[in-house]
Amino acid sequence: MKTSIQRPPLPLKACLFISLGIFSSLLVLEKVIASDPKVSFLILFSTGWLLWTFLEYFIHRFLMHELIIPGSKDNLFHHHEHHRNPQDLKVKLPHRLVFLLIFLIALKLSIQSGGYTPIFSGLLGGFSTYNLIHYLLHQPIGRYFFPRVQRAHILHHYHRPHHGYSFSTSLWDWLFGTQPPKSDIINQSMLKKYFHKTNFPITNQNQKL
């Protein structure tokens, strides 16, 4: 019988080194094929979006959980309060939709301006996407759109606080060794605390997440 081996999480310096290599490679790639404006725009926009997903992971893991800022404790983000009350989302859905509107305006401007502005619009697009996804992850309907990410997020709240740091993509958790083990089980007690409701379908790895 095969058993999966959980990789230890990579430390901060290794995470920064790997991410720097990825983003540098994308910028070099853009330079190589910059003769095609559409492809160039796509690469730069994707780089900006991916940059946000890394910042999302970095902030959540190293600033909110591992607290790398000396003496910060939890005063900087009050993140532990969010863990205790997952349904008490400070940023409501209408505000998240406003961010989406701002992104669409920035996207139009970056298409008109060219240069490296697609990186900024991609970054803003990633932030807007994160805002909507995080909201959906805390709603029952989220299991139909992002079942694997929602599972990881529930486990992050109640069982694996040092795993499942990403919202927009599971890439960085996979790359840096912080994905929750597939064997972890979500029970009704976790779901009751997370959704503030009972008799909710359990979303576990063996249920086609």
HELIX and SHEET records of a PDB file:
HELIX    1   1 LEU A   12  VAL A   32  1                                  21    
HELIX    2   2 PRO A   37  PHE A   58  1                                  22    
HELIX    3   3 ILE A   59  HIS A   65  3                                   7    
HELIX    4   4 HIS A   79  ARG A   84  1                                   6    
HELIX    5   5 LEU A   93  SER A  113  1                                  21    
HELIX    6   6 THR A  117  LEU A  137  1                                  21    
HELIX    7   7 GLY A  142  PHE A  145  1                                   4    
HELIX    8   8 PRO A  147  TYR A  158  1                                  12    
HELIX    9   9 LEU A  171  PHE A  176  1                                   6    
HELIX   10  10 GLN A  188  PHE A  195  1                                   8    
END                                                                             
